[in-house]
Amino acid sequence: MEFPYILIDFEEKEGFVLYVAGIDVPTTSMAMQYGIHRADFRAVFEVPGVSANIHCDFTVGNLFKFYTRLVKCYNEVAGMAILEDYSCERTMLSIDFARTGHVAIDGKFAIPGGMVNLIGFGFETDQTYIRHIVNKLKRFFDELAEIQGFYDFRV
């Protein structure tokens, strides 16, 4: 697996890219037993006048939960997939499918510091735009499963 590993790329539409900067080797006995890998997730948001490189506070398990929900919504052309950290306060990306084939994408990312700084965006597109995201996430989890030896990602 080569890094940075781009997972979600809305650069053309909204100046947003979500990627994995690296993956740590499991160090605790439980992590080794279950193949739990920690990943360094980052988001880049660039539009005229704003440029941010944000550390995302979610886990491989959070991303896997989002991926499985996204696949279900994509196949059914209905529902919402939400990627968020455990506190549901610092990182959030939602993809909401309408039966008409339209998709609403919203994101909110907090930048740590003394004050709470938020980067937010939203736009609409059609379902065909989501296919490449589903494929990239599938490849990521297939490659991660190959590294750890099985397809189980703790949520």
Rosetta constraint file for C-alpha pairs under 8 A:
AtomPair CA 1 CA 5 HARMONIC 7.68 0.50
AtomPair CA 1 CA 143 HARMONIC 6.85 0.50
AtomPair CA 3 CA 20 HARMONIC 6.74 0.50
AtomPair CA 3 CA 21 HARMONIC 5.64 0.50
AtomPair CA 3 CA 22 HARMONIC 6.05 0.50
AtomPair CA 4 CA 19 HARMONIC 6.27 0.50
AtomPair CA 4 CA 20 HARMONIC 5.58 0.50
AtomPair CA 4 CA 21 HARMONIC 4.72 0.50
AtomPair CA 4 CA 22 HARMONIC 6.90 0.50
AtomPair CA 5 CA 19 HARMONIC 5.35 0.50
AtomPair CA 5 CA 20 HARMONIC 5.02 0.50
AtomPair CA 5 CA 21 HARMONIC 6.65 0.50
AtomPair CA 6 CA 17 HARMONIC 7.25 0.50
AtomPair CA 6 CA 18 HARMONIC 6.19 0.50
AtomPair CA 6 CA 19 HARMONIC 4.21 0.50
AtomPair CA 6 CA 20 HARMONIC 6.45 0.50
AtomPair CA 6 CA 136 HARMONIC 7.84 0.50
AtomPair CA 7 CA 17 HARMONIC 7.72 0.50
AtomPair CA 7 CA 18 HARMONIC 5.70 0.50
AtomPair CA 7 CA 19 HARMONIC 5.17 0.50
AtomPair CA 7 CA 20 HARMONIC 7.29 0.50
AtomPair CA 7 CA 133 HARMONIC 6.77 0.50
AtomPair CA 7 CA 136 HARMONIC 5.74 0.50
AtomPair CA 7 CA 137 HARMONIC 5.99 0.50
AtomPair CA 7 CA 140 HARMONIC 7.63 0.50
AtomPair CA 8 CA 17 HARMONIC 5.68 0.50
AtomPair CA 8 CA 18 HARMONIC 5.00 0.50
AtomPair CA 8 CA 19 HARMONIC 6.85 0.50
AtomPair CA 8 CA 133 HARMONIC 5.69 0.50
AtomPair CA 8 CA 136 HARMONIC 7.56 0.50
AtomPair CA 9 CA 16 HARMONIC 6.22 0.50
AtomPair CA 9 CA 17 HARMONIC 4.47 0.50
AtomPair CA 9 CA 18 HARMONIC 6.41 0.50
AtomPair CA 9 CA 133 HARMONIC 7.67 0.50
AtomPair CA 10 CA 14 HARMONIC 5.60 0.50
AtomPair CA 10 CA 15 HARMONIC 6.04 0.50
AtomPair CA 10 CA 16 HARMONIC 4.93 0.50
AtomPair CA 10 CA 17 HARMONIC 5.87 0.50
AtomPair CA 11 CA 15 HARMONIC 3.90 0.50
AtomPair CA 11 CA 16 HARMONIC 4.83 0.50
AtomPair CA 11 CA 17 HARMONIC 6.01 0.50
AtomPair CA 13 CA 123 HARMONIC 7.88 0.50
AtomPair CA 14 CA 47 HARMONIC 7.44 0.50
AtomPair CA 14 CA 121 HARMONIC 7.44 0.50
AtomPair CA 14 CA 122 HARMONIC 7.91 0.50
AtomPair CA 14 CA 123 HARMONIC 7.51 0.50
AtomPair CA 15 CA 44 HARMONIC 7.77 0.50
AtomPair CA 15 CA 45 HARMONIC 5.46 0.50
AtomPair CA 15 CA 46 HARMONIC 4.90 0.50
AtomPair CA 15 CA 47 HARMONIC 5.70 0.50
AtomPair CA 16 CA 43 HARMONIC 7.04 0.50
AtomPair CA 16 CA 44 HARMONIC 5.66 0.50
AtomPair CA 16 CA 45 HARMONIC 4.57 0.50
AtomPair CA 16 CA 46 HARMONIC 6.59 0.50
AtomPair CA 17 CA 43 HARMONIC 5.58 0.50
AtomPair CA 17 CA 44 HARMONIC 5.20 0.50
AtomPair CA 17 CA 45 HARMONIC 6.66 0.50
AtomPair CA 18 CA 41 HARMONIC 7.30 0.50
AtomPair CA 18 CA 42 HARMONIC 5.86 0.50
AtomPair CA 18 CA 43 HARMONIC 4.39 0.50
AtomPair CA 18 CA 44 HARMONIC 6.53 0.50
AtomPair CA 19 CA 41 HARMONIC 5.88 0.50
AtomPair CA 19 CA 42 HARMONIC 5.44 0.50
AtomPair CA 19 CA 43 HARMONIC 6.29 0.50
AtomPair CA 20 CA 39 HARMONIC 6.63 0.50
AtomPair CA 20 CA 40 HARMONIC 5.67 0.50
AtomPair CA 20 CA 41 HARMONIC 4.60 0.50
AtomPair CA 20 CA 42 HARMONIC 6.15 0.50
AtomPair CA 21 CA 39 HARMONIC 7.51 0.50
AtomPair CA 21 CA 40 HARMONIC 5.35 0.50
AtomPair CA 21 CA 41 HARMONIC 6.07 0.50
AtomPair CA 21 CA 42 HARMONIC 6.63 0.50
AtomPair CA 22 CA 39 HARMONIC 5.81 0.50
AtomPair CA 22 CA 40 HARMONIC 5.35 0.50
AtomPair CA 22 CA 41 HARMONIC 7.71 0.50
AtomPair CA 23 CA 37 HARMONIC 6.57 0.50
AtomPair CA 23 CA 38 HARMONIC 5.74 0.50
AtomPair CA 23 CA 39 HARMONIC 4.31 0.50
AtomPair CA 23 CA 40 HARMONIC 6.25 0.50
AtomPair CA 24 CA 37 HARMONIC 6.05 0.50
AtomPair CA 24 CA 38 HARMONIC 5.34 0.50
AtomPair CA 24 CA 39 HARMONIC 6.22 0.50
AtomPair CA 25 CA 37 HARMONIC 6.25 0.50
AtomPair CA 25 CA 38 HARMONIC 7.48 0.50
AtomPair CA 26 CA 31 HARMONIC 5.29 0.50
AtomPair CA 26 CA 32 HARMONIC 5.36 0.50
AtomPair CA 26 CA 35 HARMONIC 6.79 0.50
AtomPair CA 26 CA 36 HARMONIC 6.18 0.50
AtomPair CA 26 CA 37 HARMONIC 5.53 0.50
AtomPair CA 26 CA 38 HARMONIC 7.32 0.50
AtomPair CA 27 CA 31 HARMONIC 6.45 0.50
AtomPair CA 27 CA 32 HARMONIC 6.52 0.50
AtomPair CA 28 CA 32 HARMONIC 6.12 0.50
AtomPair CA 29 CA 33 HARMONIC 6.03 0.50
AtomPair CA 30 CA 34 HARMONIC 6.11 0.50
AtomPair CA 30 CA 36 HARMONIC 7.89 0.50
AtomPair CA 31 CA 35 HARMONIC 5.39 0.50
AtomPair CA 31 CA 36 HARMONIC 4.58 0.50
AtomPair CA 31 CA 37 HARMONIC 7.09 0.50
AtomPair CA 32 CA 36 HARMONIC 6.65 0.50
AtomPair CA 34 CA 152 HARMONIC 7.90 0.50
AtomPair CA 35 CA 148 HARMONIC 5.45 0.50
AtomPair CA 35 CA 149 HARMONIC 7.88 0.50
AtomPair CA 35 CA 152 HARMONIC 7.95 0.50
AtomPair CA 35 CA 153 HARMONIC 7.97 0.50
AtomPair CA 36 CA 153 HARMONIC 6.89 0.50
AtomPair CA 36 CA 154 HARMONIC 6.94 0.50
AtomPair CA 37 CA 60 HARMONIC 7.16 0.50
AtomPair CA 38 CA 59 HARMONIC 6.74 0.50
AtomPair CA 38 CA 60 HARMONIC 6.69 0.50
AtomPair CA 39 CA 59 HARMONIC 6.77 0.50
AtomPair CA 39 CA 60 HARMONIC 6.49 0.50
AtomPair CA 40 CA 55 HARMONIC 7.54 0.50
AtomPair CA 40 CA 56 HARMONIC 7.72 0.50
AtomPair CA 41 CA 55 HARMONIC 6.16 0.50
AtomPair CA 41 CA 56 HARMONIC 5.30 0.50
AtomPair CA 41 CA 57 HARMONIC 7.44 0.50
AtomPair CA 41 CA 58 HARMONIC 7.47 0.50
AtomPair CA 42 CA 53 HARMONIC 6.90 0.50
AtomPair CA 42 CA 54 HARMONIC 5.50 0.50
AtomPair CA 42 CA 55 HARMONIC 4.64 0.50
AtomPair CA 42 CA 56 HARMONIC 5.34 0.50
AtomPair CA 43 CA 52 HARMONIC 7.96 0.50
AtomPair CA 43 CA 53 HARMONIC 5.82 0.50
AtomPair CA 43 CA 54 HARMONIC 5.03 0.50
AtomPair CA 43 CA 55 HARMONIC 6.52 0.50
AtomPair CA 43 CA 56 HARMONIC 6.69 0.50
AtomPair CA 44 CA 51 HARMONIC 7.56 0.50
AtomPair CA 44 CA 52 HARMONIC 5.71 0.50
AtomPair CA 44 CA 53 HARMONIC 4.59 0.50
AtomPair CA 44 CA 54 HARMONIC 6.23 0.50
AtomPair CA 45 CA 50 HARMONIC 7.51 0.50
AtomPair CA 45 CA 51 HARMONIC 5.80 0.50
AtomPair CA 45 CA 52 HARMONIC 5.21 0.50
AtomPair CA 45 CA 53 HARMONIC 6.60 0.50
AtomPair CA 45 CA 119 HARMONIC 7.99 0.50
AtomPair CA 46 CA 50 HARMONIC 5.65 0.50
AtomPair CA 46 CA 51 HARMONIC 4.47 0.50
AtomPair CA 46 CA 52 HARMONIC 6.43 0.50
AtomPair CA 47 CA 51 HARMONIC 6.58 0.50
AtomPair CA 54 CA 109 HARMONIC 7.54 0.50
AtomPair CA 54 CA 110 HARMONIC 7.93 0.50
AtomPair CA 54 CA 111 HARMONIC 6.35 0.50
AtomPair CA 55 CA 111 HARMONIC 7.70 0.50
AtomPair CA 56 CA 90 HARMONIC 7.79 0.50
AtomPair CA 56 CA 91 HARMONIC 6.22 0.50
AtomPair CA 56 CA 109 HARMONIC 7.50 0.50
AtomPair CA 57 CA 85 HARMONIC 5.60 0.50
AtomPair CA 57 CA 90 HARMONIC 6.80 0.50
AtomPair CA 57 CA 91 HARMONIC 6.31 0.50
AtomPair CA 58 CA 62 HARMONIC 5.98 0.50
AtomPair CA 58 CA 63 HARMONIC 7.35 0.50
AtomPair CA 58 CA 84 HARMONIC 6.48 0.50
AtomPair CA 58 CA 85 HARMONIC 4.35 0.50
AtomPair CA 58 CA 86 HARMONIC 6.86 0.50
AtomPair CA 58 CA 91 HARMONIC 7.28 0.50
AtomPair CA 59 CA 63 HARMONIC 6.35 0.50
AtomPair CA 59 CA 85 HARMONIC 7.31 0.50
AtomPair CA 59 CA 155 HARMONIC 7.87 0.50
AtomPair CA 60 CA 64 HARMONIC 6.10 0.50
AtomPair CA 60 CA 153 HARMONIC 6.83 0.50
AtomPair CA 60 CA 154 HARMONIC 7.61 0.50
AtomPair CA 60 CA 155 HARMONIC 7.54 0.50
AtomPair CA 61 CA 65 HARMONIC 6.17 0.50
AtomPair CA 61 CA 153 HARMONIC 5.39 0.50
AtomPair CA 61 CA 154 HARMONIC 4.91 0.50
AtomPair CA 61 CA 155 HARMONIC 3.82 0.50
AtomPair CA 62 CA 66 HARMONIC 6.32 0.50
AtomPair CA 62 CA 83 HARMONIC 6.59 0.50
AtomPair CA 62 CA 84 HARMONIC 6.76 0.50
AtomPair CA 62 CA 85 HARMONIC 6.82 0.50
AtomPair CA 62 CA 86 HARMONIC 7.86 0.50
AtomPair CA 62 CA 155 HARMONIC 5.70 0.50
AtomPair CA 63 CA 67 HARMONIC 6.08 0.50
AtomPair CA 63 CA 83 HARMONIC 6.36 0.50
AtomPair CA 64 CA 68 HARMONIC 6.18 0.50
AtomPair CA 64 CA 141 HARMONIC 7.84 0.50
AtomPair CA 64 CA 153 HARMONIC 6.69 0.50
AtomPair CA 64 CA 155 HARMONIC 7.35 0.50
AtomPair CA 65 CA 69 HARMONIC 6.28 0.50
AtomPair CA 65 CA 83 HARMONIC 7.78 0.50
AtomPair CA 65 CA 155 HARMONIC 6.71 0.50
AtomPair CA 66 CA 70 HARMONIC 5.94 0.50
AtomPair CA 66 CA 81 HARMONIC 5.79 0.50
AtomPair CA 66 CA 82 HARMONIC 5.78 0.50
AtomPair CA 66 CA 83 HARMONIC 5.20 0.50
AtomPair CA 67 CA 71 HARMONIC 6.20 0.50
AtomPair CA 67 CA 81 HARMONIC 7.82 0.50
AtomPair CA 67 CA 134 HARMONIC 7.16 0.50
AtomPair CA 67 CA 137 HARMONIC 6.67 0.50
AtomPair CA 67 CA 138 HARMONIC 7.87 0.50
AtomPair CA 68 CA 72 HARMONIC 6.43 0.50
AtomPair CA 69 CA 73 HARMONIC 6.20 0.50
AtomPair CA 69 CA 80 HARMONIC 7.61 0.50
AtomPair CA 69 CA 81 HARMONIC 5.32 0.50
AtomPair CA 69 CA 82 HARMONIC 7.94 0.50
AtomPair CA 70 CA 74 HARMONIC 5.91 0.50
AtomPair CA 70 CA 80 HARMONIC 7.38 0.50
AtomPair CA 70 CA 81 HARMONIC 5.09 0.50
AtomPair CA 70 CA 95 HARMONIC 7.72 0.50
AtomPair CA 70 CA 134 HARMONIC 7.22 0.50
AtomPair CA 71 CA 75 HARMONIC 6.10 0.50
AtomPair CA 71 CA 134 HARMONIC 6.59 0.50
AtomPair CA 72 CA 76 HARMONIC 6.13 0.50
AtomPair CA 73 CA 77 HARMONIC 5.47 0.50
AtomPair CA 73 CA 78 HARMONIC 5.13 0.50
AtomPair CA 73 CA 79 HARMONIC 5.23 0.50
AtomPair CA 73 CA 80 HARMONIC 6.48 0.50
AtomPair CA 73 CA 81 HARMONIC 7.03 0.50
AtomPair CA 73 CA 97 HARMONIC 6.70 0.50
AtomPair CA 74 CA 78 HARMONIC 7.05 0.50
AtomPair CA 74 CA 97 HARMONIC 7.48 0.50
AtomPair CA 74 CA 127 HARMONIC 7.29 0.50
AtomPair CA 74 CA 130 HARMONIC 7.65 0.50
AtomPair CA 74 CA 131 HARMONIC 7.92 0.50
AtomPair CA 77 CA 97 HARMONIC 5.82 0.50
AtomPair CA 77 CA 98 HARMONIC 6.54 0.50
AtomPair CA 77 CA 99 HARMONIC 5.62 0.50
AtomPair CA 77 CA 101 HARMONIC 6.46 0.50
AtomPair CA 77 CA 127 HARMONIC 7.63 0.50
AtomPair CA 78 CA 96 HARMONIC 7.50 0.50
AtomPair CA 78 CA 97 HARMONIC 4.72 0.50
AtomPair CA 78 CA 98 HARMONIC 5.40 0.50
AtomPair CA 78 CA 99 HARMONIC 5.60 0.50
AtomPair CA 79 CA 96 HARMONIC 5.94 0.50
AtomPair CA 79 CA 97 HARMONIC 5.33 0.50
AtomPair CA 79 CA 98 HARMONIC 7.17 0.50
AtomPair CA 80 CA 94 HARMONIC 6.77 0.50
AtomPair CA 80 CA 95 HARMONIC 5.59 0.50
AtomPair CA 80 CA 96 HARMONIC 4.22 0.50
AtomPair CA 80 CA 97 HARMONIC 6.05 0.50
AtomPair CA 81 CA 94 HARMONIC 5.67 0.50
AtomPair CA 81 CA 95 HARMONIC 5.32 0.50
AtomPair CA 81 CA 96 HARMONIC 6.52 0.50
AtomPair CA 82 CA 92 HARMONIC 6.85 0.50
AtomPair CA 82 CA 93 HARMONIC 5.68 0.50
AtomPair CA 82 CA 94 HARMONIC 4.35 0.50
AtomPair CA 82 CA 95 HARMONIC 6.52 0.50
AtomPair CA 83 CA 91 HARMONIC 7.55 0.50
AtomPair CA 83 CA 92 HARMONIC 5.45 0.50
AtomPair CA 83 CA 93 HARMONIC 5.03 0.50
AtomPair CA 83 CA 94 HARMONIC 6.29 0.50
AtomPair CA 84 CA 88 HARMONIC 5.57 0.50
AtomPair CA 84 CA 89 HARMONIC 7.85 0.50
AtomPair CA 84 CA 90 HARMONIC 7.69 0.50
AtomPair CA 84 CA 91 HARMONIC 5.15 0.50
AtomPair CA 84 CA 92 HARMONIC 4.40 0.50
AtomPair CA 84 CA 93 HARMONIC 6.56 0.50
AtomPair CA 85 CA 89 HARMONIC 7.10 0.50
AtomPair CA 85 CA 90 HARMONIC 6.60 0.50
AtomPair CA 85 CA 91 HARMONIC 5.55 0.50
AtomPair CA 85 CA 92 HARMONIC 7.08 0.50
AtomPair CA 88 CA 92 HARMONIC 7.06 0.50
AtomPair CA 89 CA 110 HARMONIC 7.87 0.50
AtomPair CA 90 CA 108 HARMONIC 7.54 0.50
AtomPair CA 90 CA 109 HARMONIC 5.74 0.50
AtomPair CA 90 CA 110 HARMONIC 4.85 0.50
AtomPair CA 90 CA 111 HARMONIC 7.86 0.50
AtomPair CA 91 CA 107 HARMONIC 7.92 0.50
AtomPair CA 91 CA 108 HARMONIC 5.99 0.50
AtomPair CA 91 CA 109 HARMONIC 4.71 0.50
AtomPair CA 91 CA 110 HARMONIC 6.38 0.50
AtomPair CA 92 CA 107 HARMONIC 5.61 0.50
AtomPair CA 92 CA 108 HARMONIC 5.17 0.50
AtomPair CA 92 CA 109 HARMONIC 6.35 0.50
AtomPair CA 93 CA 105 HARMONIC 7.36 0.50
AtomPair CA 93 CA 106 HARMONIC 5.76 0.50
AtomPair CA 93 CA 107 HARMONIC 4.30 0.50
AtomPair CA 93 CA 108 HARMONIC 6.44 0.50
AtomPair CA 94 CA 104 HARMONIC 7.93 0.50
AtomPair CA 94 CA 105 HARMONIC 5.70 0.50
AtomPair CA 94 CA 106 HARMONIC 5.30 0.50
AtomPair CA 94 CA 107 HARMONIC 6.36 0.50
AtomPair CA 95 CA 103 HARMONIC 6.60 0.50
AtomPair CA 95 CA 104 HARMONIC 5.80 0.50
AtomPair CA 95 CA 105 HARMONIC 4.65 0.50
AtomPair CA 95 CA 106 HARMONIC 6.72 0.50
AtomPair CA 96 CA 103 HARMONIC 5.48 0.50
AtomPair CA 96 CA 104 HARMONIC 5.08 0.50
AtomPair CA 96 CA 105 HARMONIC 6.43 0.50
AtomPair CA 97 CA 101 HARMONIC 6.86 0.50
AtomPair CA 97 CA 102 HARMONIC 6.20 0.50
AtomPair CA 97 CA 103 HARMONIC 4.66 0.50
AtomPair CA 97 CA 104 HARMONIC 6.69 0.50
AtomPair CA 97 CA 127 HARMONIC 7.48 0.50
AtomPair CA 98 CA 102 HARMONIC 5.43 0.50
AtomPair CA 98 CA 103 HARMONIC 6.14 0.50
AtomPair CA 101 CA 126 HARMONIC 5.69 0.50
AtomPair CA 101 CA 127 HARMONIC 5.42 0.50
AtomPair CA 102 CA 124 HARMONIC 6.95 0.50
AtomPair CA 102 CA 125 HARMONIC 5.85 0.50
AtomPair CA 102 CA 126 HARMONIC 4.35 0.50
AtomPair CA 102 CA 127 HARMONIC 5.90 0.50
AtomPair CA 103 CA 124 HARMONIC 5.56 0.50
AtomPair CA 103 CA 125 HARMONIC 5.27 0.50
AtomPair CA 103 CA 126 HARMONIC 5.27 0.50
AtomPair CA 103 CA 127 HARMONIC 5.88 0.50
AtomPair CA 104 CA 122 HARMONIC 7.28 0.50
AtomPair CA 104 CA 123 HARMONIC 5.98 0.50
AtomPair CA 104 CA 124 HARMONIC 4.46 0.50
AtomPair CA 104 CA 125 HARMONIC 6.58 0.50
AtomPair CA 105 CA 122 HARMONIC 5.44 0.50
AtomPair CA 105 CA 123 HARMONIC 5.47 0.50
AtomPair CA 105 CA 124 HARMONIC 6.04 0.50
AtomPair CA 105 CA 125 HARMONIC 7.87 0.50
AtomPair CA 106 CA 120 HARMONIC 7.48 0.50
AtomPair CA 106 CA 121 HARMONIC 5.71 0.50
AtomPair CA 106 CA 122 HARMONIC 4.18 0.50
AtomPair CA 106 CA 123 HARMONIC 6.68 0.50
AtomPair CA 107 CA 119 HARMONIC 7.92 0.50
AtomPair CA 107 CA 120 HARMONIC 5.38 0.50
AtomPair CA 107 CA 121 HARMONIC 5.30 0.50
AtomPair CA 107 CA 122 HARMONIC 6.32 0.50
AtomPair CA 108 CA 118 HARMONIC 6.62 0.50
AtomPair CA 108 CA 119 HARMONIC 5.71 0.50
AtomPair CA 108 CA 120 HARMONIC 4.36 0.50
AtomPair CA 108 CA 121 HARMONIC 6.77 0.50
AtomPair CA 109 CA 118 HARMONIC 5.59 0.50
AtomPair CA 109 CA 119 HARMONIC 5.21 0.50
AtomPair CA 109 CA 120 HARMONIC 6.39 0.50
AtomPair CA 110 CA 116 HARMONIC 6.65 0.50
AtomPair CA 110 CA 117 HARMONIC 5.64 0.50
AtomPair CA 110 CA 118 HARMONIC 4.47 0.50
AtomPair CA 110 CA 119 HARMONIC 6.39 0.50
AtomPair CA 111 CA 116 HARMONIC 6.69 0.50
AtomPair CA 111 CA 117 HARMONIC 5.24 0.50
AtomPair CA 111 CA 118 HARMONIC 6.08 0.50
AtomPair CA 111 CA 119 HARMONIC 7.61 0.50
AtomPair CA 112 CA 116 HARMONIC 6.65 0.50
AtomPair CA 112 CA 117 HARMONIC 7.16 0.50
AtomPair CA 113 CA 117 HARMONIC 7.69 0.50
AtomPair CA 125 CA 129 HARMONIC 6.84 0.50
AtomPair CA 126 CA 130 HARMONIC 7.68 0.50
AtomPair CA 127 CA 131 HARMONIC 7.23 0.50
AtomPair CA 129 CA 133 HARMONIC 7.82 0.50
AtomPair CA 130 CA 134 HARMONIC 6.44 0.50
AtomPair CA 131 CA 135 HARMONIC 6.27 0.50
AtomPair CA 132 CA 136 HARMONIC 6.08 0.50
AtomPair CA 133 CA 137 HARMONIC 6.14 0.50
AtomPair CA 134 CA 138 HARMONIC 6.11 0.50
AtomPair CA 135 CA 139 HARMONIC 6.23 0.50
AtomPair CA 136 CA 140 HARMONIC 6.19 0.50
AtomPair CA 137 CA 141 HARMONIC 6.28 0.50
AtomPair CA 138 CA 142 HARMONIC 6.04 0.50
AtomPair CA 139 CA 143 HARMONIC 6.07 0.50
AtomPair CA 140 CA 144 HARMONIC 6.12 0.50
AtomPair CA 141 CA 145 HARMONIC 5.91 0.50
AtomPair CA 141 CA 151 HARMONIC 7.74 0.50
AtomPair CA 142 CA 146 HARMONIC 6.30 0.50
AtomPair CA 142 CA 151 HARMONIC 7.59 0.50
AtomPair CA 143 CA 147 HARMONIC 6.40 0.50
AtomPair CA 144 CA 148 HARMONIC 6.30 0.50
AtomPair CA 145 CA 149 HARMONIC 5.57 0.50
AtomPair CA 145 CA 150 HARMONIC 5.02 0.50
AtomPair CA 145 CA 151 HARMONIC 4.83 0.50
AtomPair CA 145 CA 152 HARMONIC 7.41 0.50
AtomPair CA 146 CA 150 HARMONIC 6.70 0.50
AtomPair CA 146 CA 151 HARMONIC 7.98 0.50
